[in-house]
Amino acid sequence: MQKDIVIYPAIFSEDGDYIFVRIPDLQGGFTQGTDAVDAVKMAEDLIGNLLEDETNYPKPSDPQDIDLAEGESLVYISVDLAAFRIKYSKTVRRNVTIPGYLNAMAKEKKLNVSQVLTEALKTKLEV
């Protein structure tokens, strides 16, 4: 599987009972977690969802260019977008054309053609 890894700086700050997370390089890059581990997981999920349908990603900020306020800390968040897409992918409807005899054989054996096609594509694409 081809790796598609992004790493973005995130700014963590305490916000009452939560850790507020801001990812300055991504529009809509805000989330929160109940503790540091949850905040990292939420940030990973946020990045994955914001970039899931993208192919050109915003360039991450240089950490030296990020001014932190008192009580803020800089955390790097890494996401393998290829793995994220596989784990959370949406299904899409596609019309395909196959030879009639294969269609008849598939019906006779009660095969799910969509499932067979998905398995074949995964094998062919090595995912």
Summary of the structure (lengths in Angstrom):
residues: 127
radius of gyration: 20.9
end to end distance: 5.1
largest distance: 70.2
contacts: 287
relative contact order: 0.18
helix: 39%
strand: 23%
